[in-house]
Amino acid sequence: MSDLVNIIDLLKSNNSNIPVVIIPSFVEEAYVDKKPQLSDMAIYLSWKMILDESPEYIMSTIAHEIGHFRKKYFGFSVINHVDTSTFISTTLLFLILQFMLTIIDLPQFLLLIIWSTWVLTLIPFLLVILSVSREGEYEADKTAVRLGHGEYLLFEGDKPMSRITELLSTHPCPVKRRNKIIELMKGSGKFE
């Protein structure tokens, strides 16, 4: 019971307006999103995480999610909402254009040029989105360390990742992420 009190105290001490929603999922997950019934943001934790993990790890996860919450709540994650709608609208625009060009009966090579241009435009856009997402994870880790709960995030950092896998991932390489957390903790005097 005292562990639950510590978790509630962590939330109250940092922002009393952060709702936490427990989701009935047997996949270990935690994330920040809008509540379906309201327009407010909330931190979501799965039952599996609560049942399987230590209170310290849950507190570290919540501290990390507080970092995401603050960025999203104050509008810094507009790109997260723009990326999906931009991708969908760009794809629809391309399909309409392709259909119109098919009706006009343009040569195939011209359609190939248009298709290639669209793909070559989309790839850098997606790489920027992924890069922003990885930076958001580092920022959330900084919040967890600042709140005094970075040490339990270190257990995730032992798996190397190829450069291409990292480039195509929404999260940083676990080894690099672990090293940054250690660096932050040393800087704050919380790592021996």
DRENDO-1510 file (C-alpha; in Angstrom, 1 decimal, always signed):
<recs>
REC; n; res; u; v; w
REC; 1; MET; +0.0; +0.0; +0.0 .
REC; 2; SER; +2.9; +2.4; +0.8 .
REC; 3; ASP; +4.2; +1.8; -2.8 .
REC; 4; LEU; +0.9; +3.0; -4.2 .
REC; 5; VAL; +1.0; +6.0; -2.0 .
REC; 6; ASN; +4.5; +6.8; -3.3 .
REC; 7; ILE; +3.3; +6.6; -6.9 .
REC; 8; ILE; +0.3; +8.9; -6.1 .
REC; 9; ASP; +2.6; +11.3; -4.2 .
REC; 10; LEU; +4.9; +11.4; -7.3 .
REC; 11; LEU; +2.0; +12.4; -9.5 .
REC; 12; LYS; +0.7; +15.0; -7.0 .
REC; 13; SER; +4.1; +16.6; -6.4 .
REC; 14; ASN; +4.8; +17.1; -10.1 .
REC; 15; ASN; +1.5; +18.0; -11.6 .
REC; 16; SER; -1.8; +17.3; -9.8 .
REC; 17; ASN; -3.7; +17.5; -13.0 .
REC; 18; ILE; -2.1; +14.4; -14.6 .
REC; 19; PRO; -4.7; +11.6; -14.8 .
REC; 20; VAL; -3.5; +8.0; -14.8 .
REC; 21; VAL; -5.6; +5.4; -16.5 .
REC; 22; ILE; -5.1; +1.7; -15.9 .
REC; 23; ILE; -5.9; -0.2; -19.1 .
REC; 24; PRO; -6.9; -3.9; -19.2 .
REC; 25; SER; -4.0; -5.1; -21.3 .
REC; 26; PHE; -1.7; -8.1; -20.8 .
REC; 27; VAL; +1.0; -6.4; -22.8 .
REC; 28; GLU; +3.4; -4.3; -20.7 .
REC; 29; GLU; +3.0; -0.8; -21.9 .
REC; 30; ALA; +2.8; +2.8; -20.8 .
REC; 31; TYR; +2.1; +5.9; -22.9 .
REC; 32; VAL; +0.5; +9.3; -23.0 .
REC; 33; ASP; -2.6; +9.9; -25.1 .
REC; 34; LYS; -5.9; +11.6; -25.1 .
REC; 35; LYS; -8.7; +10.0; -23.1 .
REC; 36; PRO; -11.4; +8.7; -25.4 .
REC; 37; GLN; -14.2; +10.3; -23.5 .
REC; 38; LEU; -12.5; +13.6; -22.8 .
REC; 39; SER; -10.2; +16.0; -24.6 .
REC; 40; ASP; -7.6; +15.8; -21.8 .
REC; 41; MET; -4.3; +13.9; -21.9 .
REC; 42; ALA; -3.7; +11.0; -19.6 .
REC; 43; ILE; -0.9; +8.6; -18.7 .
REC; 44; TYR; -1.9; +5.0; -19.5 .
REC; 45; LEU; -0.5; +2.0; -17.7 .
REC; 46; SER; -1.3; -1.6; -18.5 .
REC; 47; TRP; -2.4; -4.1; -15.9 .
REC; 48; LYS; +0.5; -6.3; -16.9 .
REC; 49; MET; +3.0; -3.6; -15.9 .
REC; 50; ILE; +1.3; -3.1; -12.6 .
REC; 51; LEU; +1.1; -6.8; -11.8 .
REC; 52; ASP; +4.6; -7.8; -13.0 .
REC; 53; GLU; +6.9; -4.8; -12.3 .
REC; 54; SER; +8.3; -3.4; -9.1 .
REC; 55; PRO; +6.9; -0.2; -7.7 .
REC; 56; GLU; +10.2; +1.5; -8.3 .
REC; 57; TYR; +10.1; +0.6; -12.0 .
REC; 58; ILE; +6.5; +1.7; -12.2 .
REC; 59; MET; +7.5; +5.0; -10.6 .
REC; 60; SER; +10.3; +5.4; -13.1 .
REC; 61; THR; +8.0; +4.7; -15.9 .
REC; 62; ILE; +5.5; +7.2; -14.7 .
REC; 63; ALA; +8.2; +9.8; -14.2 .
REC; 64; HIS; +9.3; +9.2; -17.8 .
REC; 65; GLU; +5.7; +9.5; -19.0 .
REC; 66; ILE; +5.3; +12.8; -17.1 .
REC; 67; GLY; +8.0; +14.1; -19.4 .
REC; 68; HIS; +5.9; +13.0; -22.5 .
REC; 69; PHE; +2.8; +14.4; -20.8 .
REC; 70; ARG; +4.3; +17.8; -20.3 .
REC; 71; LYS; +5.5; +18.1; -23.9 .
REC; 72; LYS; +2.2; +16.9; -25.4 .
REC; 73; TYR; +0.1; +18.8; -23.0 .
REC; 74; PHE; +1.8; +22.1; -23.8 .
REC; 75; GLY; +1.6; +21.5; -27.6 .
REC; 76; PHE; +5.2; +20.5; -28.4 .
REC; 77; SER; +4.1; +17.3; -30.0 .
REC; 78; VAL; +2.0; +18.8; -32.8 .
REC; 79; ILE; +4.2; +16.8; -35.2 .
REC; 80; ASN; +2.9; +13.5; -33.7 .
REC; 81; HIS; -0.6; +14.5; -34.8 .
REC; 82; VAL; +0.4; +16.1; -38.1 .
REC; 83; ASP; +2.4; +13.1; -39.3 .
REC; 84; THR; -0.6; +10.7; -39.7 .
REC; 85; SER; -2.9; +13.3; -41.2 .
REC; 86; THR; -0.2; +14.5; -43.6 .
REC; 87; PHE; +0.7; +11.0; -44.7 .
REC; 88; ILE; -3.0; +10.2; -45.3 .
REC; 89; SER; -3.8; +13.4; -47.2 .
REC; 90; THR; -0.6; +13.1; -49.3 .
REC; 91; THR; -1.4; +9.5; -50.2 .
REC; 92; LEU; -5.0; +10.4; -51.1 .
REC; 93; LEU; -3.7; +13.3; -53.2 .
REC; 94; PHE; -1.3; +11.1; -55.0 .
REC; 95; LEU; -4.0; +8.5; -55.7 .
REC; 96; ILE; -6.3; +11.1; -57.1 .
REC; 97; LEU; -3.5; +12.5; -59.2 .
REC; 98; GLN; -2.6; +9.0; -60.4 .
REC; 99; PHE; -6.2; +8.3; -61.3 .
REC; 100; MET; -6.5; +11.6; -63.2 .
REC; 101; LEU; -3.3; +10.9; -65.1 .
REC; 102; THR; -4.5; +7.4; -66.0 .
REC; 103; ILE; -7.7; +8.9; -67.4 .
REC; 104; ILE; -5.6; +11.4; -69.5 .
REC; 105; ASP; -3.6; +8.4; -70.6 .
REC; 106; LEU; -0.1; +9.6; -69.9 .
REC; 107; PRO; +2.8; +7.4; -70.7 .
REC; 108; GLN; +3.9; +4.9; -67.9 .
REC; 109; PHE; +7.3; +6.6; -67.5 .
REC; 110; LEU; +5.6; +9.8; -66.5 .
REC; 111; LEU; +3.6; +8.0; -63.8 .
REC; 112; LEU; +6.8; +6.3; -62.6 .
REC; 113; ILE; +8.4; +9.7; -62.3 .
REC; 114; ILE; +5.5; +11.1; -60.3 .
REC; 115; TRP; +5.4; +8.0; -58.1 .
REC; 116; SER; +9.2; +8.2; -57.5 .
REC; 117; THR; +9.0; +11.9; -56.6 .
REC; 118; TRP; +6.2; +11.2; -54.1 .
REC; 119; VAL; +8.2; +8.4; -52.4 .
REC; 120; LEU; +11.4; +10.4; -52.3 .
REC; 121; THR; +9.5; +13.3; -50.7 .
REC; 122; LEU; +7.8; +11.1; -48.2 .
REC; 123; ILE; +11.0; +9.2; -47.0 .
REC; 124; PRO; +12.8; +12.3; -45.6 .
REC; 125; PHE; +9.5; +13.5; -43.9 .
REC; 126; LEU; +9.1; +10.1; -42.2 .
REC; 127; LEU; +12.8; +10.1; -41.1 .
REC; 128; VAL; +12.3; +13.5; -39.5 .
REC; 129; ILE; +9.2; +12.3; -37.7 .
REC; 130; LEU; +11.2; +9.3; -36.3 .
REC; 131; SER; +14.1; +11.5; -35.3 .
REC; 132; VAL; +11.7; +13.9; -33.4 .
REC; 133; SER; +10.2; +10.8; -31.6 .
REC; 134; ARG; +13.6; +9.6; -30.5 .
REC; 135; GLU; +14.5; +13.0; -29.2 .
REC; 136; GLY; +11.2; +13.0; -27.3 .
REC; 137; GLU; +12.3; +9.8; -25.5 .
REC; 138; TYR; +15.5; +11.4; -24.4 .
REC; 139; GLU; +13.6; +14.4; -23.1 .
REC; 140; ALA; +11.2; +12.1; -21.2 .
REC; 141; ASP; +14.3; +10.3; -19.7 .
REC; 142; LYS; +15.6; +13.7; -18.5 .
REC; 143; THR; +12.4; +14.3; -16.7 .
REC; 144; ALA; +12.6; +10.9; -15.0 .
REC; 145; VAL; +16.1; +11.6; -13.9 .
REC; 146; ARG; +15.2; +15.1; -12.7 .
REC; 147; LEU; +12.4; +13.6; -10.7 .
REC; 148; GLY; +14.8; +11.1; -9.1 .
REC; 149; HIS; +13.6; +8.0; -10.8 .
REC; 150; GLY; +16.1; +7.4; -13.6 .
REC; 151; GLU; +17.9; +4.4; -12.2 .
REC; 152; TYR; +15.1; +1.9; -12.9 .
REC; 153; LEU; +15.1; +2.9; -16.6 .
REC; 154; LEU; +18.7; +1.6; -16.8 .
REC; 155; PHE; +17.6; -2.0; -16.9 .
REC; 156; GLU; +16.3; -1.6; -20.5 .
REC; 157; GLY; +19.7; -0.6; -21.9 .
REC; 158; ASP; +21.6; -3.7; -22.8 .
REC; 159; LYS; +20.5; -4.5; -26.3 .
REC; 160; PRO; +22.5; -3.0; -29.2 .
REC; 161; MET; +20.7; -1.8; -32.3 .
REC; 162; SER; +22.0; -1.6; -35.9 .
REC; 163; ARG; +22.3; +1.9; -37.3 .
REC; 164; ILE; +19.5; +1.3; -39.9 .
REC; 165; THR; +17.2; -0.2; -37.2 .
REC; 166; GLU; +17.8; +2.9; -35.0 .
REC; 167; LEU; +17.1; +5.2; -38.0 .
REC; 168; LEU; +13.8; +3.5; -38.6 .
REC; 169; SER; +12.8; +3.3; -34.9 .
REC; 170; THR; +10.6; +5.6; -32.8 .
REC; 171; HIS; +12.9; +4.9; -29.8 .
REC; 172; PRO; +16.6; +5.4; -29.4 .
REC; 173; CYS; +19.1; +2.6; -29.3 .
REC; 174; PRO; +18.8; +1.1; -25.8 .
REC; 175; VAL; +22.6; +1.2; -25.2 .
REC; 176; LYS; +22.8; +4.8; -26.2 .
REC; 177; ARG; +19.7; +5.6; -24.2 .
REC; 178; ARG; +21.2; +3.9; -21.1 .
REC; 179; ASN; +24.5; +5.8; -21.5 .
REC; 180; LYS; +22.6; +9.1; -21.7 .
REC; 181; ILE; +20.6; +8.3; -18.6 .
REC; 182; ILE; +23.9; +7.4; -16.7 .
REC; 183; GLU; +25.4; +10.7; -18.0 .
REC; 184; LEU; +22.4; +12.6; -16.7 .
REC; 185; MET; +22.4; +10.8; -13.4 .
REC; 186; LYS; +26.1; +11.5; -12.9 .
REC; 187; GLY; +25.5; +15.2; -13.7 .
REC; 188; SER; +22.8; +15.3; -11.1 .
REC; 189; GLY; +24.8; +13.5; -8.5 .
REC; 190; LYS; +22.4; +10.5; -8.5 .
REC; 191; PHE; +24.8; +7.9; -9.9 .
REC; 192; GLU; +27.8; +6.4; -8.2 .
</recs>
